[in-house]
Amino acid sequence: MAIDYTALGTRIGNHRVKANMSQEDLGAFSNVSNKHISNIELGKAKPSLEALVHIANALEVSTDDLLVDSLKCSASTADSELHRLLLDCNPVEEEILTRMVKELKAILYGLGI
């Protein structure tokens, strides 16, 4: 299975924006030039394994979350509909939805589902 570098770049960009980081910030935290970060996010450049790990650490996400569509076996929920909905939320919306999901899960557990 080939790596979809465009999807990888998009996920890196989404996580970067969610972390309120500029490309320059991400480059500084991950020891990668901001131009290379830009090219990675556009799918024009392939990050090295070392760069990918630095980027994941800078964004405080797992490499599974960044590579989810390229892995046959992943514990990540990054490609789930719920995760995609949360990516589009501001912090207040994310907190409210997280609490609601936890409560709904407890209800389902109580019903034996």
C-alpha positions as CSV (number, residue, x, y, z in Angstrom):
1,M,0.0,0.0,0.0
2,A,1.4,3.4,-1.0
3,I,1.4,6.4,1.3
4,D,-1.1,9.1,0.2
5,Y,1.2,12.1,0.8
6,T,-1.6,14.5,-0.1
7,A,-3.8,13.1,2.7
8,L,-0.8,13.0,5.1
9,G,-0.1,16.7,4.3
10,T,-3.7,17.6,4.8
11,R,-3.8,15.9,8.2
12,I,-0.6,17.6,9.3
13,G,-2.0,20.9,8.3
14,N,-5.3,20.2,10.1
15,H,-3.5,19.3,13.3
16,R,-1.2,22.3,13.0
17,V,-4.1,24.7,12.6
18,K,-5.9,23.0,15.5
19,A,-2.8,23.4,17.6
20,N,-2.8,27.1,16.7
21,M,0.6,26.9,15.1
22,S,2.0,28.6,12.0
23,Q,4.1,26.6,9.5
24,E,7.1,28.5,10.9
25,D,6.2,27.4,14.4
26,L,5.8,23.8,13.4
27,G,9.1,24.0,11.4
28,A,10.9,25.3,14.5
29,F,9.5,22.7,16.8
30,S,10.2,19.9,14.4
31,N,13.6,21.0,13.0
32,V,12.2,21.3,9.5
33,S,12.2,24.4,7.4
34,N,8.8,26.2,7.1
35,K,9.1,25.8,3.3
36,H,9.5,22.0,3.6
37,I,6.4,22.0,6.0
38,S,4.5,23.9,3.3
39,N,5.5,21.4,0.7
40,I,4.6,18.5,2.9
41,E,1.2,19.9,3.7
42,L,0.6,20.4,-0.1
43,G,1.7,16.8,-0.8
44,K,4.6,18.0,-2.9
45,A,7.3,16.7,-0.5
46,K,7.7,13.5,1.4
47,P,8.8,13.8,5.0
48,S,11.6,11.5,6.2
49,L,10.7,9.1,8.9
50,E,12.7,11.3,11.4
51,A,10.9,14.4,10.2
52,L,7.5,12.7,10.5
53,V,8.3,11.7,14.1
54,H,9.4,15.3,14.9
55,I,6.3,16.7,13.3
56,A,4.0,14.3,15.2
57,N,5.8,15.1,18.5
58,A,5.5,18.8,17.8
59,L,1.8,18.5,17.1
60,E,1.4,16.1,20.1
61,V,-0.3,13.4,18.0
62,S,0.7,9.9,17.1
63,T,2.2,8.9,13.8
64,D,-0.8,6.6,13.5
65,D,-3.1,9.7,13.5
66,L,-1.0,11.1,10.6
67,L,-0.7,7.9,8.6
68,V,-4.1,6.3,9.4
69,D,-5.1,5.7,5.7
70,S,-1.8,4.1,4.9
71,L,-1.8,1.5,7.8
72,K,-3.5,-1.9,7.6
73,C,-3.6,-2.1,11.4
74,S,-4.0,1.1,13.4
75,A,-5.5,1.8,16.8
76,S,-6.1,5.4,15.7
77,T,-9.6,6.8,15.4
78,A,-8.3,9.6,13.2
79,D,-10.3,8.5,10.1
80,S,-13.6,8.1,12.0
81,E,-16.5,10.4,11.4
82,L,-16.5,11.5,15.0
83,H,-12.9,12.5,14.8
84,R,-13.5,14.5,11.6
85,L,-16.4,16.3,13.3
86,L,-14.2,17.2,16.3
87,L,-11.4,18.6,14.0
88,D,-13.9,21.3,12.9
89,C,-14.8,22.4,16.4
90,N,-13.5,25.3,18.5
91,P,-12.4,24.3,22.0
92,V,-15.7,25.0,23.6
93,E,-17.6,22.9,21.1
94,E,-15.1,20.1,21.5
95,E,-15.5,20.1,25.3
96,I,-19.3,20.1,25.0
97,L,-19.4,17.3,22.5
98,T,-16.8,15.2,24.4
99,R,-18.9,15.4,27.6
100,M,-22.0,14.5,25.6
101,V,-20.3,11.4,24.0
102,K,-19.1,10.3,27.5
103,E,-22.6,10.5,28.9
104,L,-24.1,8.7,25.9
105,K,-21.5,6.0,26.2
106,A,-22.3,5.6,29.9
107,I,-26.0,5.3,29.0
108,L,-25.3,2.6,26.4
109,Y,-23.1,0.7,28.8
110,G,-25.9,0.8,31.4
111,L,-28.3,-0.6,28.8
112,G,-25.9,-3.4,28.0
113,I,-25.1,-2.2,24.5
